[in-house]
Amino acid sequence: MPDRRPLHHQRMKLFTRRTRHNHFPRFPYLDKLKRYYKWFLWLALSLYFFLSSTTNTPVLFSNPLPLKQTTLPQKTTTRALTESLQFSTSSSSPVKFYIYELPSRFNKDWLSNPRCSTHLFAAEVAIHEALLTYRGRVIDPNEADFFFVPVYVSCNFSTTNGFPSLGHAKPLIKEAINLISSKFPFWNRSRGRDHIFVASHDFGACFHPMEEVAIADGIPEFLKETMLLQTFGVKRKHVCQEAEHAVIPPYVVPEVSKEQPDPAAARRDIFAFFRGKMEVHPKNISGRFYSKKVRTKILKQYGNNPKFYLKRKRLDGYRSEIARSVFCLCPLGWAPWSPRLVESVELGCIPVIIADGIRLPFQSTMKWDEISLTVAEHEVDKLESVLDLVVKTNLTVIQHNLWDPVKRRALLFNNRMLEGDATWHVIQELAGKIDRSWKRQVTGTWR
């Protein structure tokens, strides 16, 4: 039968008690400590073995071992994984950039010409300046997802006859690559796959303003593995976009949005507007047909039409004319893209894109079909009827979409990046290419 005695009468001996003679003076507190030290020891050992059995990682190995340097695997990220990556500049883990500090001859020296930071190719300057203050910029290159190489090649691009000159571009970029590859290990370990350059001129990294010459030259070998931010983009296969790239808008000074009244409040007394180069005889001294004759056809057909405001000479105050217009014509020049696209959106004039197969910037987030019109190059003779039809049907809807400040902000580069501006969108585009990051490949971290 179980022992029913009260608990205070039950004694349990965990340890054998011994009697020891002590000839030293006795201290009451010391006696108590000696009496209970075995209990404390038993409790500590029990707690230690309990925690050891429930912890996955031993305390001695709480820090991961250093990773060995490996060769970069080929691109294997699935589409579903890529689409699941939701990076944001407001995220707790932004995409991280290391910016090489190159000698001033590669960038800052070019800024002695004030045009270099304001002309249509100046995205190379604006993106560099914005990334310098981006909160995802890292000082330790070992922490970087991507490496930005700030080489300005578009600043002094014009020769005395007005034609673009990019003969200095390839040697300058090649020299920068030789410099960083000799002083740092990051280019060589990835073959430049996680390095970013800006190519903000006519045909991107082909570095020639004439398309047939650009195609013949192609992208130089030392850039083919890199990532390019370029204004050039077409939907068809093209030699000048065979490297990994993202299409960015041409540069327009951010003050343009403050120069004119709010787009919704502007007085629109011009039906269709264009001011710029229009050749009467499109085969100019270069021996090539400018704009594939499109601008010449527009001038010949609508030059005397009172609904069309067409001017061949550039005017300093031409943006005030855009702000007065309902439709702004954006025909191709040497290349398909034009700064008129950005200026029209910023000033609330519906862009009429006449450039077959053009790929517009930030197409994954910008719904261009809601804020612009597209007319095929061979159908410019139908331009007036197309615009008249829009006026009769959905003009108000398009204007309402176009006047959304969120859409206008997305196309402007600010010296200090703002959420939702062009540099912010560039980072979102690059986040979708995070599988090219050597660091992410070897650590297996995607978020």
MIGU-893203 format. One line per field, with one value per residue (C-alpha): residue in three letters; residue number from 1; z negated, y, x negated. Coordinates in nm, 4 decimals. Example, Ala and Ser with C-alpha at 12.3 -4.5 7.8 and 13.67 -1.06 7.14 Angstrom:
2
residuo: [Ala, Ser]
num: [1, 2]
w: [-0.7800, -0.7140]
v: [-0.4500, -0.1060]
u: [-1.2300, -1.3670]
***
This chain:
447
residuo: [Met, Pro, Asp, Arg, Arg, Pro, Leu, His, His, Gln, Arg, Met, Lys, Leu, Phe, Thr, Arg, Arg, Thr, Arg, His, Asn, His, Phe, Pro, Arg, Phe, Pro, Tyr, Leu, Asp, Lys, Leu, Lys, Arg, Tyr, Tyr, Lys, Trp, Phe, Leu, Trp, Leu, Ala, Leu, Ser, Leu, Tyr, Phe, Phe, Leu, Ser, Ser, Thr, Thr, Asn, Thr, Pro, Val, Leu, Phe, Ser, Asn, Pro, Leu, Pro, Leu, Lys, Gln, Thr, Thr, Leu, Pro, Gln, Lys, Thr, Thr, Thr, Arg, Ala, Leu, Thr, Glu, Ser, Leu, Gln, Phe, Ser, Thr, Ser, Ser, Ser, Ser, Pro, Val, Lys, Phe, Tyr, Ile, Tyr, Glu, Leu, Pro, Ser, Arg, Phe, Asn, Lys, Asp, Trp, Leu, Ser, Asn, Pro, Arg, Cys, Ser, Thr, His, Leu, Phe, Ala, Ala, Glu, Val, Ala, Ile, His, Glu, Ala, Leu, Leu, Thr, Tyr, Arg, Gly, Arg, Val, Ile, Asp, Pro, Asn, Glu, Ala, Asp, Phe, Phe, Phe, Val, Pro, Val, Tyr, Val, Ser, Cys, Asn, Phe, Ser, Thr, Thr, Asn, Gly, Phe, Pro, Ser, Leu, Gly, His, Ala, Lys, Pro, Leu, Ile, Lys, Glu, Ala, Ile, Asn, Leu, Ile, Ser, Ser, Lys, Phe, Pro, Phe, Trp, Asn, Arg, Ser, Arg, Gly, Arg, Asp, His, Ile, Phe, Val, Ala, Ser, His, Asp, Phe, Gly, Ala, Cys, Phe, His, Pro, Met, Glu, Glu, Val, Ala, Ile, Ala, Asp, Gly, Ile, Pro, Glu, Phe, Leu, Lys, Glu, Thr, Met, Leu, Leu, Gln, Thr, Phe, Gly, Val, Lys, Arg, Lys, His, Val, Cys, Gln, Glu, Ala, Glu, His, Ala, Val, Ile, Pro, Pro, Tyr, Val, Val, Pro, Glu, Val, Ser, Lys, Glu, Gln, Pro, Asp, Pro, Ala, Ala, Ala, Arg, Arg, Asp, Ile, Phe, Ala, Phe, Phe, Arg, Gly, Lys, Met, Glu, Val, His, Pro, Lys, Asn, Ile, Ser, Gly, Arg, Phe, Tyr, Ser, Lys, Lys, Val, Arg, Thr, Lys, Ile, Leu, Lys, Gln, Tyr, Gly, Asn, Asn, Pro, Lys, Phe, Tyr, Leu, Lys, Arg, Lys, Arg, Leu, Asp, Gly, Tyr, Arg, Ser, Glu, Ile, Ala, Arg, Ser, Val, Phe, Cys, Leu, Cys, Pro, Leu, Gly, Trp, Ala, Pro, Trp, Ser, Pro, Arg, Leu, Val, Glu, Ser, Val, Glu, Leu, Gly, Cys, Ile, Pro, Val, Ile, Ile, Ala, Asp, Gly, Ile, Arg, Leu, Pro, Phe, Gln, Ser, Thr, Met, Lys, Trp, Asp, Glu, Ile, Ser, Leu, Thr, Val, Ala, Glu, His, Glu, Val, Asp, Lys, Leu, Glu, Ser, Val, Leu, Asp, Leu, Val, Val, Lys, Thr, Asn, Leu, Thr, Val, Ile, Gln, His, Asn, Leu, Trp, Asp, Pro, Val, Lys, Arg, Arg, Ala, Leu, Leu, Phe, Asn, Asn, Arg, Met, Leu, Glu, Gly, Asp, Ala, Thr, Trp, His, Val, Ile, Gln, Glu, Leu, Ala, Gly, Lys, Ile, Asp, Arg, Ser, Trp, Lys, Arg, Gln, Val, Thr, Gly, Thr, Trp, Arg]
num: [1, 2, 3, 4, 5, 6, 7, 8, 9, 10, 11, 12, 13, 14, 15, 16, 17, 18, 19, 20, 21, 22, 23, 24, 25, 26, 27, 28, 29, 30, 31, 32, 33, 34, 35, 36, 37, 38, 39, 40, 41, 42, 43, 44, 45, 46, 47, 48, 49, 50, 51, 52, 53, 54, 55, 56, 57, 58, 59, 60, 61, 62, 63, 64, 65, 66, 67, 68, 69, 70, 71, 72, 73, 74, 75, 76, 77, 78, 79, 80, 81, 82, 83, 84, 85, 86, 87, 88, 89, 90, 91, 92, 93, 94, 95, 96, 97, 98, 99, 100, 101, 102, 103, 104, 105, 106, 107, 108, 109, 110, 111, 112, 113, 114, 115, 116, 117, 118, 119, 120, 121, 122, 123, 124, 125, 126, 127, 128, 129, 130, 131, 132, 133, 134, 135, 136, 137, 138, 139, 140, 141, 142, 143, 144, 145, 146, 147, 148, 149, 150, 151, 152, 153, 154, 155, 156, 157, 158, 159, 160, 161, 162, 163, 164, 165, 166, 167, 168, 169, 170, 171, 172, 173, 174, 175, 176, 177, 178, 179, 180, 181, 182, 183, 184, 185, 186, 187, 188, 189, 190, 191, 192, 193, 194, 195, 196, 197, 198, 199, 200, 201, 202, 203, 204, 205, 206, 207, 208, 209, 210, 211, 212, 213, 214, 215, 216, 217, 218, 219, 220, 221, 222, 223, 224, 225, 226, 227, 228, 229, 230, 231, 232, 233, 234, 235, 236, 237, 238, 239, 240, 241, 242, 243, 244, 245, 246, 247, 248, 249, 250, 251, 252, 253, 254, 255, 256, 257, 258, 259, 260, 261, 262, 263, 264, 265, 266, 267, 268, 269, 270, 271, 272, 273, 274, 275, 276, 277, 278, 279, 280, 281, 282, 283, 284, 285, 286, 287, 288, 289, 290, 291, 292, 293, 294, 295, 296, 297, 298, 299, 300, 301, 302, 303, 304, 305, 306, 307, 308, 309, 310, 311, 312, 313, 314, 315, 316, 317, 318, 319, 320, 321, 322, 323, 324, 325, 326, 327, 328, 329, 330, 331, 332, 333, 334, 335, 336, 337, 338, 339, 340, 341, 342, 343, 344, 345, 346, 347, 348, 349, 350, 351, 352, 353, 354, 355, 356, 357, 358, 359, 360, 361, 362, 363, 364, 365, 366, 367, 368, 369, 370, 371, 372, 373, 374, 375, 376, 377, 378, 379, 380, 381, 382, 383, 384, 385, 386, 387, 388, 389, 390, 391, 392, 393, 394, 395, 396, 397, 398, 399, 400, 401, 402, 403, 404, 405, 406, 407, 408, 409, 410, 411, 412, 413, 414, 415, 416, 417, 418, 419, 420, 421, 422, 423, 424, 425, 426, 427, 428, 429, 430, 431, 432, 433, 434, 435, 436, 437, 438, 439, 440, 441, 442, 443, 444, 445, 446, 447]
w: [0.0000, 0.0931, -0.1841, -0.2928, -0.5337, -0.4900, -0.2498, -0.5196, -0.6811, -0.3564, -0.3095, 0.0098, -0.0091, 0.3201, 0.1792, -0.1110, -0.4036, -0.5514, -0.8772, -0.8474, -1.1173, -1.0561, -1.2847, -1.1224, -1.2494, -1.1366, -0.9244, -0.9116, -0.5473, -0.4387, -0.6152, -0.4261, -0.0932, -0.1608, -0.2570, 0.0708, 0.3308, 0.4528, 0.5190, 0.7245, 0.9166, 0.9930, 1.1125, 1.3404, 1.5031, 1.5616, 1.7250, 1.9477, 2.0786, 2.1336, 2.3454, 2.5419, 2.6406, 2.7685, 2.9646, 3.3323, 3.3602, 3.1077, 2.9407, 3.0620, 3.4275, 3.4115, 3.6757, 4.0274, 4.1733, 4.4466, 4.8001, 5.0506, 5.3705, 5.6536, 6.0200, 6.1127, 6.2117, 6.5238, 6.4967, 6.3494, 6.1628, 6.2623, 6.3843, 6.0849, 5.8446, 6.0271, 6.0231, 5.6526, 5.5645, 5.4347, 5.3699, 5.2768, 5.1620, 4.8607, 4.7877, 4.4821, 4.7189, 5.0241, 5.3252, 5.2303, 5.4581, 5.4386, 5.6386, 5.7623, 5.6864, 6.0157, 6.0962, 6.1997, 6.5651, 6.5962, 6.4749, 6.2755, 6.5163, 6.7879, 6.5750, 6.6514, 6.9481, 6.7880, 7.0694, 6.9397, 6.6510, 6.8357, 7.1916, 7.3100, 7.2424, 6.8837, 6.7186, 6.6727, 6.4389, 6.2659, 6.1803, 6.0399, 5.8166, 5.6975, 5.6054, 5.3982, 5.1480, 5.1897, 4.8577, 5.0179, 5.1047, 4.9213, 4.8369, 4.8062, 5.1578, 5.0075, 4.9077, 5.2559, 5.4859, 5.7793, 5.8702, 6.0427, 6.2683, 6.3154, 6.6542, 6.8406, 7.2166, 7.3516, 7.2206, 7.5058, 7.7749, 8.0491, 8.3168, 8.4850, 8.7619, 8.5057, 8.5497, 8.2382, 8.1736, 7.9449, 8.0549, 7.7023, 7.5356, 7.5833, 7.4838, 7.1743, 7.0528, 7.1318, 6.9295, 6.6331, 6.6516, 6.6600, 6.3537, 6.1381, 6.2450, 6.1460, 5.8055, 5.6997, 5.7290, 5.8009, 6.1783, 6.2381, 6.0105, 6.1983, 6.5392, 6.4911, 6.4710, 6.1612, 6.2879, 6.4225, 6.6827, 6.8281, 7.2090, 7.2563, 7.6210, 7.9524, 7.9843, 7.6363, 7.5989, 7.9740, 7.9399, 8.2798, 8.3731, 8.7163, 8.6877, 8.9669, 8.8311, 8.4763, 8.5879, 8.7740, 8.4677, 8.2142, 7.8379, 7.7454, 7.6004, 7.2621, 7.2036, 7.3281, 6.9857, 6.7970, 6.7306, 6.9194, 6.8446, 7.1878, 7.3568, 7.6676, 7.6845, 7.9586, 7.9527, 8.2344, 8.2118, 8.2360, 8.1993, 7.9795, 7.7064, 7.6861, 7.3485, 7.0325, 6.9994, 6.8747, 7.0805, 6.9072, 7.0056, 7.1644, 6.9276, 6.8817, 6.6007, 6.3067, 6.2853, 6.5993, 6.3848, 6.2044, 6.5082, 6.6342, 6.4732, 6.3587, 6.6731, 6.5924, 6.5667, 6.8771, 7.1727, 7.4709, 7.7820, 8.0054, 8.1560, 8.2644, 8.1937, 8.3100, 8.2977, 8.4055, 8.6896, 9.0050, 9.3267, 9.6479, 9.8229, 9.5625, 9.7227, 9.5521, 9.5706, 9.3806, 9.6861, 9.4795, 9.4579, 9.1319, 8.9357, 9.2142, 9.3968, 9.1399, 9.0277, 9.3892, 9.4680, 9.1692, 9.2790, 9.6383, 9.5553, 9.2565, 9.2901, 9.4137, 9.2017, 8.9362, 8.6892, 8.6885, 8.5249, 8.6881, 8.6429, 8.7728, 8.5428, 8.1751, 7.9388, 7.5772, 7.4637, 7.6605, 7.3437, 7.3053, 7.6456, 7.5256, 7.2255, 7.4686, 7.6877, 7.6859, 7.8872, 7.9119, 8.2002, 8.1014, 8.4277, 8.4383, 8.5164, 8.5723, 8.2972, 8.2067, 7.8714, 7.8078, 7.5043, 7.6364, 7.4867, 7.1329, 7.1898, 7.3259, 7.0298, 6.7777, 6.9327, 6.9899, 7.3705, 7.5096, 7.6756, 8.0262, 8.0728, 8.4330, 8.4065, 8.5089, 8.2518, 7.9860, 7.6329, 7.3831, 7.0362, 6.7337, 6.9311, 6.6397, 6.4265, 6.6721, 6.8641, 7.1761, 7.3719, 7.1204, 7.1607, 7.5197, 7.8820, 8.1323, 8.5075, 8.7499, 8.9531, 9.2833, 9.1667, 9.0965, 9.3837, 9.1595, 8.8594, 8.8651, 8.8842, 8.5962, 8.3712, 8.4663, 8.3687, 8.0268, 7.9653, 8.0415, 7.8279, 7.5334, 7.5133, 7.1604, 7.0290, 7.1722, 7.0365, 6.6920, 6.6884, 6.8192, 6.5547, 6.2740, 6.0818, 6.0079, 6.3796, 6.4348, 6.1401, 6.2803, 6.5779, 6.3981, 6.2487, 5.9293, 5.7884, 5.4634, 5.5378, 5.4476, 5.4115, 5.7429, 5.9567, 6.2490, 6.0425, 5.8042, 6.1042, 6.2306, 5.8976, 5.9267, 6.2728, 6.1393, 5.8475, 6.1050, 6.2211, 5.8728, 5.9883, 6.1597, 5.8220, 5.7356, 5.3645, 5.3852, 5.5885, 5.3392, 5.0261, 5.1710, 5.0246, 5.2402, 4.9915]
v: [0.0000, 0.3434, 0.5481, 0.8051, 0.9959, 1.3759, 1.5017, 1.6805, 1.3419, 1.1970, 1.2484, 1.1871, 1.1536, 1.2461, 1.2585, 1.0802, 1.3077, 1.3042, 1.4437, 1.6433, 1.8070, 2.1646, 2.3320, 2.6705, 2.9404, 2.8843, 3.1332, 3.0880, 3.1909, 2.9614, 2.6704, 2.7321, 2.7541, 2.4231, 2.2658, 2.3590, 2.3758, 2.0243, 2.1242, 2.4218, 2.2023, 1.9446, 2.2145, 2.3773, 2.0462, 1.9568, 2.2914, 2.2615, 1.9138, 2.0188, 2.3209, 2.1182, 1.8625, 2.1255, 2.3516, 2.2782, 2.4695, 2.4134, 2.7292, 2.6811, 2.6957, 2.9722, 3.1718, 3.0221, 2.9115, 3.1349, 3.0473, 2.9304, 3.1320, 2.9503, 3.0071, 3.1782, 2.9328, 2.9920, 3.1651, 2.9075, 3.1098, 3.0112, 3.2653, 3.1990, 3.2704, 3.5883, 3.7134, 3.6363, 3.8691, 4.1861, 4.4275, 4.7871, 5.0845, 5.0913, 4.7249, 4.6250, 4.4525, 4.6746, 4.5829, 4.6778, 4.8664, 4.9304, 5.2332, 5.2327, 5.5517, 5.6039, 5.8787, 6.2004, 6.1636, 5.8959, 6.1165, 6.4397, 6.6077, 6.5951, 6.8070, 7.1144, 7.1375, 7.2295, 7.0529, 6.7191, 6.7098, 6.8553, 6.7202, 6.4248, 6.1737, 6.2910, 5.9880, 5.8546, 6.1482, 6.1529, 5.7821, 5.8029, 6.0983, 5.9363, 5.6090, 5.7971, 5.8854, 5.5672, 5.3898, 5.0577, 5.1845, 4.9875, 5.0897, 4.7321, 4.5787, 4.2293, 4.3216, 4.4362, 4.2702, 4.4903, 4.7088, 5.0440, 5.1689, 5.5489, 5.6263, 5.9282, 5.8883, 6.1096, 6.4517, 6.6043, 6.3989, 6.6613, 6.7481, 7.0887, 6.9786, 6.8704, 6.4948, 6.2795, 6.1572, 5.8586, 5.7467, 5.7989, 5.5779, 5.2291, 5.3155, 5.5025, 5.2177, 4.9580, 5.1558, 5.1692, 4.7910, 4.7271, 4.9476, 4.7855, 4.4319, 4.4838, 4.6388, 4.4461, 4.0774, 4.1420, 4.1845, 3.8716, 3.6430, 3.7099, 3.8082, 4.1390, 3.9848, 4.1887, 4.5132, 4.7977, 5.0647, 5.3399, 5.3635, 5.6548, 5.7397, 5.6471, 5.2757, 5.2017, 5.0097, 4.9843, 5.3387, 5.4805, 5.7123, 5.5558, 5.2283, 5.0355, 5.1261, 5.0473, 4.7043, 4.6350, 4.7314, 4.5573, 4.5618, 4.5358, 4.2005, 4.3474, 4.4603, 4.1589, 3.9906, 4.3084, 4.4844, 4.8034, 5.0829, 5.2190, 5.4417, 5.2227, 4.9378, 4.7642, 4.4642, 4.2845, 4.1109, 4.3677, 4.3418, 4.6531, 4.5010, 4.1543, 4.2231, 4.2095, 4.5503, 4.7628, 5.0400, 5.3773, 5.7145, 5.9878, 6.2639, 6.5707, 6.8155, 6.7459, 7.1152, 7.0738, 6.9672, 7.3019, 7.5236, 7.5112, 7.5168, 7.1970, 6.9884, 6.9663, 7.3450, 7.4371, 7.6024, 7.3639, 7.5771, 7.3757, 7.0578, 6.8733, 6.9959, 6.9200, 7.1296, 6.9884, 6.8622, 6.8000, 6.7569, 6.8863, 6.6407, 6.3701, 6.2408, 6.4859, 6.5294, 6.2051, 6.0238, 5.8657, 5.9206, 6.0937, 5.9593, 5.7034, 5.9946, 5.9992, 6.3597, 6.4723, 6.3097, 6.4795, 6.8196, 6.7772, 6.6526, 6.8693, 7.1707, 7.3916, 7.2320, 7.4839, 7.2001, 7.1110, 7.3377, 7.2246, 7.4132, 7.3095, 7.5213, 7.4616, 7.7314, 7.7791, 7.8246, 7.5325, 7.3570, 7.6307, 7.5187, 7.1585, 7.2740, 7.4362, 7.1269, 6.8382, 6.5979, 6.5977, 6.4108, 6.1875, 6.0521, 5.8628, 6.0443, 5.8503, 5.6147, 5.5255, 5.7065, 6.0785, 6.3129, 6.4483, 6.1411, 6.2468, 6.6169, 6.5454, 6.3270, 6.5784, 6.8654, 6.6753, 6.6551, 6.3142, 6.1628, 6.0273, 5.7708, 5.7152, 5.4620, 5.1047, 4.8367, 5.0724, 4.9349, 5.2023, 5.2412, 5.0587, 4.8692, 4.6320, 4.9184, 5.1984, 5.1343, 5.3226, 5.2283, 5.4298, 5.7544, 5.7565, 5.6805, 5.4773, 5.5357, 5.3152, 5.4852, 5.3954, 5.5389, 5.8992, 6.0025, 5.8916, 6.0860, 6.3560, 6.1078, 5.9045, 6.2103, 6.3267, 5.9862, 6.0039, 6.3472, 6.2065, 5.8931, 5.8725, 6.1954, 6.2781, 5.9330, 5.9464, 6.2958, 6.1925, 5.9006, 6.1183, 6.3852, 6.1339, 6.2700, 5.9147, 5.8467, 6.1755, 6.1187, 5.7803, 5.9365, 6.1982, 6.1485, 6.3418, 6.4111, 6.2598, 5.9661, 5.9928, 5.6943, 5.6344, 5.8399, 5.7095, 5.5857, 5.4132, 5.2310, 5.1417, 4.9687, 4.7764, 4.6609, 4.5499, 4.3696, 4.1425, 4.0524, 3.9677, 3.6167, 3.7744, 3.8780, 3.6700, 3.7245, 3.5962, 3.2969, 3.1750, 3.2480, 3.1286, 3.4300, 3.5962, 3.8203]
u: [0.0000, -0.1403, -0.2983, -0.0340, -0.2575, -0.2619, -0.5221, -0.7187, -0.7825, -0.9228, -1.2957, -1.4914, -1.8679, -2.0312, -2.3803, -2.5509, -2.6116, -2.9554, -3.0835, -3.3987, -3.6053, -3.6983, -3.9490, -3.9197, -3.6826, -3.3259, -3.1306, -2.7504, -2.7136, -2.9950, -2.8261, -2.5026, -2.6884, -2.8620, -2.5316, -2.3531, -2.6330, -2.5574, -2.1951, -2.3120, -2.5556, -2.2855, -2.0447, -2.3074, -2.4029, -2.0378, -1.9689, -2.2789, -2.1867, -1.8256, -1.9244, -2.1805, -1.9183, -1.6696, -1.9089, -1.9721, -2.3012, -2.5797, -2.6959, -3.0523, -2.9388, -2.6792, -2.8709, -2.8721, -3.2004, -3.3427, -3.2327, -3.4863, -3.5166, -3.3424, -3.2875, -2.9636, -2.6884, -2.4850, -2.1495, -1.9121, -1.6530, -1.3028, -1.0539, -0.8298, -1.1162, -1.2132, -0.8547, -0.8268, -1.1143, -0.9538, -1.2380, -1.1725, -1.3736, -1.1404, -1.2196, -1.4205, -1.6644, -1.7189, -1.9267, -2.2820, -2.5218, -2.8914, -3.0058, -3.3627, -3.5549, -3.7330, -3.9852, -3.8133, -3.9116, -3.6421, -3.3564, -3.3915, -3.6337, -3.3673, -3.1346, -3.3425, -3.1059, -2.7681, -2.5790, -2.7041, -2.4595, -2.1585, -2.1427, -1.9301, -2.2122, -2.2742, -2.1115, -2.4659, -2.5358, -2.1968, -2.1934, -2.5465, -2.4573, -2.1337, -2.3055, -2.5648, -2.2896, -2.0807, -2.0358, -2.1289, -2.4768, -2.7457, -3.0996, -3.2228, -3.2176, -3.1843, -2.8283, -2.7229, -2.4709, -2.5736, -2.8708, -2.8146, -3.0936, -3.0567, -3.2084, -3.0676, -3.1026, -2.8227, -2.9178, -3.1191, -2.9539, -2.9062, -3.1593, -3.1797, -2.9416, -2.6816, -2.7091, -2.7552, -3.1076, -3.1536, -3.4994, -3.6342, -3.3708, -3.5142, -3.8746, -3.7548, -3.5328, -3.7987, -4.0533, -3.8108, -3.7575, -4.1320, -4.1689, -3.9009, -3.9898, -4.3532, -4.2768, -3.9663, -3.8628, -3.4954, -3.5055, -3.7110, -3.5096, -3.1826, -3.3231, -3.1415, -2.7922, -2.7021, -2.8580, -2.6435, -2.7188, -2.4996, -2.4779, -2.2394, -2.3012, -2.1395, -2.2149, -2.3393, -2.6646, -2.7192, -2.8590, -2.7697, -2.4785, -2.4217, -2.2314, -2.4015, -2.7464, -2.6325, -2.5095, -2.8332, -3.0406, -2.8180, -2.8654, -3.2356, -3.3386, -3.4345, -3.0733, -2.8803, -2.8595, -2.7677, -2.4378, -2.3554, -2.1114, -2.0260, -1.7710, -1.7727, -1.5266, -1.3276, -1.0958, -1.2730, -1.6078, -1.8864, -2.2647, -2.2783, -2.0645, -2.2152, -2.3777, -2.1639, -1.9989, -1.7121, -1.5513, -1.5574, -1.4045, -1.6165, -1.7169, -1.5006, -1.5801, -1.3440, -1.2558, -1.0445, -0.7497, -0.7659, -0.8252, -0.4681, -0.1224, 0.0441, 0.1181, 0.4880, 0.5155, 0.3145, 0.4871, 0.4574, 0.4936, 0.2556, 0.4000, 0.0812, -0.2710, -0.6244, -0.9374, -1.2720, -1.4826, -1.2757, -1.4702, -1.3138, -1.5441, -1.6098, -1.9304, -2.1652, -2.5411, -2.5946, -2.4573, -2.1807, -1.8072, -1.7285, -1.4299, -1.3705, -1.1998, -0.9169, -0.9693, -0.9973, -0.6610, -0.4991, -0.6325, -0.5219, -0.1738, -0.0827, -0.3121, -0.0261, 0.2466, 0.3653, 0.4327, 0.0631, -0.1960, -0.5230, -0.8500, -1.1912, -1.4073, -1.4686, -1.3416, -1.4483, -1.0909, -0.9501, -0.8267, -0.5665, -0.4376, -0.4170, -0.2140, 0.0349, 0.0740, 0.3205, 0.1013, -0.2787, -0.4377, -0.7323, -0.8767, -1.2039, -1.5289, -1.8493, -1.7294, -1.3683, -1.3608, -1.3328, -1.3349, -1.0029, -0.8418, -0.9357, -0.8712, -0.5232, -0.4267, -0.5616, -0.3637, -0.0405, -0.0537, 0.0451, -0.2646, -0.2053, -0.4816, -0.5904, -0.8742, -0.7997, -0.8791, -1.0109, -1.0427, -0.9473, -1.1019, -0.9637, -0.7008, -0.6384, -0.5048, -0.4140, -0.0918, -0.1920, 0.1189, 0.3241, 0.1279, 0.0009, 0.0865, -0.1129, -0.1055, -0.2991, -0.5721, -0.4053, -0.0706, -0.1703, 0.0568, 0.3487, 0.2250, 0.4934, 0.7807, 0.6339, 0.6121, 0.9619, 1.0995, 0.9343, 1.0874, 1.4325, 1.3953, 1.1547, 0.9525, 1.0718, 0.9804, 0.6280, 0.5701, 0.6929, 0.4473, 0.1657, 0.2109, 0.1541, -0.1512, -0.2693, -0.3196, -0.4978, -0.7324, -0.8412, -1.0240, -1.2338, -1.5797, -1.6457, -1.9932, -1.8703, -1.6447, -1.2770, -1.0488, -0.8758, -1.1173, -1.3247, -1.6209, -1.3788, -1.2285, -1.5761, -1.6453, -1.3189, -1.4259, -1.7633, -1.5992, -1.4384, -1.7907, -1.9178, -2.0078, -2.3123, -2.4531, -2.7613, -2.7003, -2.3430, -2.4546, -2.7131, -2.5075, -2.1763, -1.9938, -1.7295, -1.5519]
***
